[in-house]
Amino acid sequence: MPVSSSEFLYAQELVVSRSGVILAEREKYLAEARLAPLARLKNLSSVSELIAKA
């Protein structure tokens, strides 16, 4: 399931506050692709669930 705009906005804010890296909206697919393996590793059903637990 794709990440919603509000979830991505939260992830953007989290990443910039912790690392200073700014994720553009056009990089949403990249963030989803990079976070999907981490979500599976943590036995979560989706990237959205991972973001909700952050």
Secondary structure, DSSP 8 states (H G I E B T S, - for coil): ----HHHHHHHHHHHHHHH-----GGGHHHHHHHHHHHHHHTT-S-HHHHHHH-
